[in-house]
Every structure is written in C-alpha cells, then in structure tokens.
Amino acid sequence: MRIHIAQTDIAWEDRAANLARADELLRLSPPEPGSLVAFPEMFDTGFSRDAARTADHAGESRRWLRDAALNHAAYTLG
C-alpha cells in the first residue's frame, strides 16, 4: 500500500472550492489502486470559528471522500 499525503491551498470557509481543488489534485496525480490518500483535517473548510457556517450537516464532505475513494479504487481520509 502506498500512502499519499495531499495538501491543498485552502479557500477559507468555501467547501465547494476546496473539494474542487482536491478533485483537481487527484486528477493531476491519481493514486494507485489500493492506496491511502490522506487529506489534512479541515481540508474542506479550513479552520473557522463559525461552526454554523462550516458544519457539514448534509454530509457533502463524507460523500466526496466516499466518491473519491470509489473513483480511484483507493482509501481516503480527511
């Protein structure tokens, strides 16, 4: 198993932009099947004190991690 550490330039409190950047990172450097791709905590929103604004009640980030894992036949962690 290979482990890929993914670091992106976070867009402050902008989940859609951050997930798009993570998609682009995986597109440009796809992991090998069976690999683990680890994103840093808060990769989807960046640090924020406004929990109401950044809360993921709809599960969008979990869905993105699941879909990325399925699309690349890899494991994802965020």
C-alpha positions in Angstrom: 0.0 0.0 0.0 1.2 3.5 -0.8 0.2 6.4 1.3 -0.3 9.8 -0.4 -0.3 12.9 1.7 -2.4 15.5 0.0 -2.0 19.2 0.8 -4.1 21.9 -0.9 -4.3 25.6 -0.7 -7.5 26.1 1.4 -10.2 28.5 0.3 -11.4 30.0 3.6 -14.9 28.6 4.6 -15.6 27.5 1.0 -16.4 23.8 0.9 -17.2 23.7 -2.8 -14.0 25.4 -3.8 -11.9 23.2 -1.5 -13.5 20.0 -2.8 -12.9 21.1 -6.4 -9.2 21.8 -5.6 -9.0 18.3 -4.1 -10.6 16.8 -7.2 -8.1 18.6 -9.4 -5.2 17.3 -7.2 -6.4 13.7 -7.6 -6.9 14.3 -11.4 -3.4 15.6 -11.8 -1.8 13.0 -9.6 -4.1 9.9 -9.4 -3.2 7.5 -6.6 -2.5 3.8 -7.4 -5.4 1.4 -6.7 -5.4 0.3 -3.1 -3.5 3.4 -1.9 -4.5 5.6 1.0 -4.9 9.3 0.2 -4.8 11.4 3.4 -6.1 15.0 3.4 -5.5 17.2 6.4 -8.2 17.9 8.9 -10.5 20.7 7.8 -9.3 20.2 4.2 -12.9 21.0 3.2 -13.4 24.3 5.0 -10.2 25.5 6.6 -10.1 26.5 10.3 -13.1 28.6 11.2 -14.7 29.9 14.4 -18.0 30.0 12.7 -19.2 26.4 13.2 -22.7 27.1 11.9 -21.2 28.3 8.5 -18.8 25.3 8.1 -20.9 22.5 9.6 -21.5 19.7 7.2 -25.0 18.6 8.1 -25.7 17.4 4.6 -22.7 15.1 4.6 -21.2 16.6 1.5 -17.6 16.1 2.5 -18.2 12.5 3.6 -19.9 11.9 0.2 -16.9 13.5 -1.6 -14.4 11.3 0.3 -16.5 8.2 -0.5 -16.8 9.0 -4.2 -13.1 9.9 -4.5 -12.3 6.5 -2.9 -14.6 4.7 -5.3 -13.5 6.6 -8.4 -9.8 5.9 -7.7 -10.1 2.4 -6.1 -8.3 3.8 -3.1 -8.9 4.7 0.5 -9.5 8.3 1.5 -9.1 10.0 4.9 -10.0 13.6 5.6 
